[in-house]
Amino acid sequence: MTFEKRSYKGNPMSEQRTHLTVQDHVLIITMTRPAKRNAIDSEMTLALDTALNRLEDESDLWAAIITGGPKMFCAGTDMAATSGAPTERGGVYGVVGRTRSKPLIAAVEGIAFGGGFEVAMACDMIVAATNARFGLPEVKRGLVATSGAIFRASRVLPLNIAKQVMLTGTELSSAEGHRHGMVNELCNPGEALQTALALAAQITANSPVSVQQSLQAVDALASINDDQGWVLTAKAKKVINESADAKEGVAAFFEKRPPVWKGF
């Protein structure tokens, strides 16, 4: 059934960026910007923030799934429009800086690149179709991953694999992600949402109090160094933003040509 609207602060335009449904205590958040490969602009940020605020605030919601539909997950930040300001409760994208008490599952079909990959890493579990592809292409643009990958990639992947993904900008298949423990469950293309719902059903069959307390305790331990991670991310971002390579990488991206790096 369609989730009943509730009053939350946010831009009304944000309602056009996601579709929300509820099934058996599970909030399903579907990003709905396929023409832009679900790239995150300010309206998408507000929409995701509003949805995840609902997850935390509605007592009859015990878990959530975030998906981009049957063909793609998310291409990351809309480089032309930008993703807007971080939100009060969710941080960048309304997702990656959020402290949650309820499980969030990423159901990934197709691409999860840049910030889209970082959104998936910010979730508690990842279900991915065999056609799913993950990547951090920022180095190809003269940029740096600024939405959590600097410290989260090495949690979900072995350190040397995380470095390879970040430093080469090459893609990681869902099968590789599963082999390394990043992807919880693999499924056939078009079945990520249903597989995620089955996983969510296993969670919601349990005591919500037990689940929430367990999740909060595990996350508190896992994120104990997150503040330092954000500081180091900001430091890297500052250097990048002042470099000629950042300007060249972004210009080359929009002009659809190979970049010419200066190294400073």
N, C-alpha and C positions, 0 to 999 in steps of 0.2 A: 504494500500500500504506500501511497505517497505520504511523506512525513508532513505533519501539520506545521504551518509556519509559526514561528515564535519570534518575539521582538529581540533583535540583537543589533548592536551598533555596526554600521557598515554601509557601503554604497549600494543602493538598490540595483545598480548595474551588475553587481557581483552575482546576483541570482541567475544571470544568463550563462555563467561560466561552469556551473555544476548542477547536477540533478541528484536529488537525495531521495532514497527510499529506505524503508525499514522492513526487515524480515527476521522475525523471531529474536528480538532484542539486539539485532545487528544493524547498524547504520551503514548503508552502502552509499559512498560518495563517488560519483562518476564525473570526471572532468569532461566538459563538453565544448571543446574548442578544436574540433578535428581539422578545420581548414588551416590552422596554425600548428598542427601536431601537438595540441594541448600545451603550447608554450605559455609560460606563466607571465601574465601582465598584472597590473595593479588590481583589476577587477577579479582575476582568478585568485590572487592572494587573499582578498577580502572574502571571497566565497569559501575558500578552504578554511580560513580562520573561523568564519561563522559556523561551518559544519562541525569543526572539531570542538568549538565552544559548546555546541549542542551536545556532542558526545559526552563531554565532561559534566554538563549541567543537567542532563535528563537522566533521572534515576532509573528509568526502564530501558536505557541503552547500556549494554554491557560490553560491546565490542564494536569495531568499525572496520570497513574495508575501503581502501581507496583504489580506484581503477581509472583507466582512461578509455574504457570501452574495448571492443573486440579487435581493434586494429593497431592501437598504439597506447603507450602509457603517457609519456611526457617528454618533450624535447628540451626542457629546462627553461631558463629565463628567456622571455621575448626580448631579444637584443635591441630591437627597434623601439619598443614601447617601455622597456624595463619592467621589473616586477613590483614596483612601488615600495613604500616604506615597510619595514618590519612591523608586525602587529604587536600589541601590548602582551597578549597571552601566547602567541605562537612564534614570534620572531619572523625571520625571512620566510616568505611564502605562506605565513600563518601556520607553518608546520615544523620547521627544523629546529627551532629554539624552544619548543613547547615541552613542558613537564606534564606528562599524562598519567592518569591512574587506570586507564582502560586500554586493552590491547587494540593495536592498529595493524592491519595486515595490508600489504601492497599486493594487488593482483595485476601482474605485468604481462601485457601482450605487446609485441613489437618493440619499439625503441624506448629506452629510459636513459637519456643522455644528459650530461651536465647536471643542472639542478633537478632534473627528473630522477636521475640516479640518486642524488642526495636526498630527495623526498623518500625514495624507497629505502635508503639506508636509515632514515629516521624512524621507519616503522619497526615494529617488533618482530615481524615475520614477513618473508617474501615468497609468494607463489608466482611461478613464471611459466609461461608457455614455452615450448621448445623453439619457437621463432623469436623469443625475446632477446634483445641485445642491450647490454649495459656499457656505458662509456663516460669518460671524463675528458672531453675534447678541448678543455680550456687552454692547454699548452699549445695547441694548434692555432689559437687565436691570440697568443701573447698575453693570456690571462691566467688566473689561478682559481681553483675551486674554492669558493668562499662560503658555501652553505653546509659545512660540516664534514666534507670528504677528507679534509686534511687529517682529522683525528678519527673519523668513523670508518674510513675505508680499511684501515688496518685492524679494526675490530671484526669486521665481517669477512675479511680475506686475510690470508697469510701476508705478513709484512712485505715480502719480496714481490708478491703478486700485486698487492696494493700499489707499491711503487711503480711497477711496470705499467699498470693501468693509468696512473696519474702522469708519469713522465713520458710515456709514448703516445698517449691519447688514443691508443688502439681499443677496439671493442672487446668485451668479454661476453661470450655466449652464455645463455642460461644453463647449458649443460656444464660449462666450466664453473659457473657460479655455484651450481649444485654440488659439483665434485669438491669444491673448496669450502662448502658449508655455508655459503652466503644465501643460497636459495633453499628454502625449506622443502618445497615440493615442486616437481616438474609436472606439466600436463600438456595435453595436445593443444594446438592453436585453437583459440575460440572458447577454451574451457577454463581460463584462469579464474574468472569470477565464480563459477560454480565450484571449482576446487577450493577457492578461498572460503566460500560459504560453508563447505563441509568442514574445513579446518576451524572456522569460527564456531560452528555448531559443537565441536568437541570442547571448545573453551566455554561456551555459554551453558553447557550441560553441567558445569561445575558451579560451586558457590561463587557469586560475583564478589563477595567480600574477600574470600580467599584469593581469588584471582587478582583482584586489585591490590591487595596487600603484598602478595608475592611479586607482582610486577613492579610496584614502587620500590620494594627492597632491592630487587635485582638491578633496576635502573639506577638507583642511588649509588650502588657500588660501581656499576659500569661507567657512570658519567662523572665519577669523582674528580677527574682531571679535565672536564669539559671547559671550565673557565679558562684554563691555560691554553686549551686548544683554540678557543675563540680569539684569545689575545695573539697567538702566533699566526692565526689566519689573517687577522687584521694587519699585522706587521707585514706579512707577505703581500697582502692586497695594496698596502700603501706604496711599497717599492714598485710593484707592477704598475700601478696607476700613474706613477711619475716617470715611467720608462717610455722610450720611443717605440719599443716592441709592442706595447699594448695598443698604441695608436695605430701602428702599422697592421697588427693582426686584425683589429676590428675593421679597419678600412678595407683590407684584403678580403675579409669575409663578405662585406656588403658589395664589393666590386667584383666578387667571384673570380679572384685571381690568386696565385700563390703569393704568400707574404715574402718580403725581403727583410730578414732580421738584421738588426744593428747590434744586438747584444748589450744594450744599455737602455 
